[in-house]
Amino acid sequence: MFGILEYHYGVKLFSIVGALLGFLGVAAGAFGGHALKKILSQEMLSIYEVGVRYQMYHVLALFASAWACTHFANHFSAASGWFFIAGTFLFSGSLYALSLTGIRSLGAITPIGGVLLLAGWILLAIGILRG
């Protein structure tokens, strides 16, 4: 299904999304450390900070996926990037929403994002092994 063009497209896409998520992660961290520190409870601020931390970890994972696509062009390397993107949005996004709104049911989305992030790491490992 994937040709060499798709892998190169993945390299560029994963790098751009990684850079944008990195920018947003730094901005979210600064916002949390300054503005939200005065508004949120310590518990909600802690939840927010976990979202920021995992977002930043997975920025690096996206760059690893981009690198793997250039060195080990296969379905697994490319899929890992997509899983990292989806997982970051669901995991960190749900934690941001939970901490800012206080709606506890949003926490039910977080494990889905976590599973996608875990799958991304497994796919990246398989992509490298098979490359």
N, C-alpha and C positions, 0 to 999 in steps of 0.2 A: 504493500500500500504506500509506504513512505519512500520517496525517491530522495536522491541527494539534495535536491532543491528544498524539500521540506525540512531536512535536517539543518540546512543553512538558514532557512527562514526561522526555525526554532532557536538557533543561536542568537540571531538578532532580536527576535521577540522576547526570549527569556532574559537577555541582557537589558533590554529597554524596560521591561516590566520590573526586573530586579532593581534597576536604578531608580525607577519611580517609587517602588515600594520602600526602597532605602530612604529616599527623600521624605516620603510620608511618615516613615517610622521615626526619623529624627524629629520631624515636626510634631508628631503625636507625643513623643517623649518629652519634648520641650513644653508642649501644651499641658501635659499631665503634671509635669514638675513645677509649673508656675501657676497656671490658671485653675486647673482642677484640684490642686493641692488644697486650695482654700474652700472648695465647694463640696467635694466628695468625702464620704467617710473613709477612714483608713482601710476598711475592708474593700470598698469599691475601688479605691485608688490602687490597691494591691492587685485586684483583678485586672484593671486597666493596664498596669505595668507588665503583667504576664503577657497580655496581648501584644504590647510593644516589643517585649523581649523575643517572643516567638516569631513575630514578623521580621525582626532584624536577623534572627538565625536563618530564616528561610529565604531572605534576600541572598545570603551566601549560598544557600542550596540551589537557588535559581542560576547563579553564576556557575556553580558546579555542573548543573544540567547543561548549560550552554557549552561549557568546556567539553563535557562528555559527548555532546552532539558533534563537535568538531573532531574529536579523536576516536570515538567509537560509535559512528553513525549507525544506530539501530533503533527499532521501535521503542525499546525499553528506555534508552537515554532520552528520547523525545517525550515519551509519556511521563517520565519523572518530572519534567518541568511543568507540565499541565497539572499534575497532581499537587505539586508545590504551590502553584498559583491558586487553585481551587481550595486547597487546604488552608492556606494563609487567609484567604477571604473569609472562609467559614469559621476557622478557629479564632483568629485575632478579631475579625469583624464581630463575631458574636460576643466576645469578651468586651469589646468597646461598647457595643449596644447595651449589654447587660449592666456594665458599670455606669453608663450615662443615663440610662432610663430606670434602672432598678427592677426591671421586669425579669424575674428569676427564670421564667420559662424559656428565655433566650439561651440560657445555659444548656438546654437540651441539644442545641446545634453544635456546641463546642466539641463534643466527642466525635461527631461526624467529620469535622475539620481535622481533628487529631488523627483519625484513622487514615484520612487522605494524605496527611503529612508523613505518617509512618509508611504508607504504601509508596509514596514518592521516594523515600530513602531506599526501600527494597528494590524498586524499579531502577534507581540509579546504580545500585550495586550490581544488579543483574546486567544492566547495560554495559557496565565497565567490564564485568567478567566475560561477557559474550563478545566484547569488542576486540 
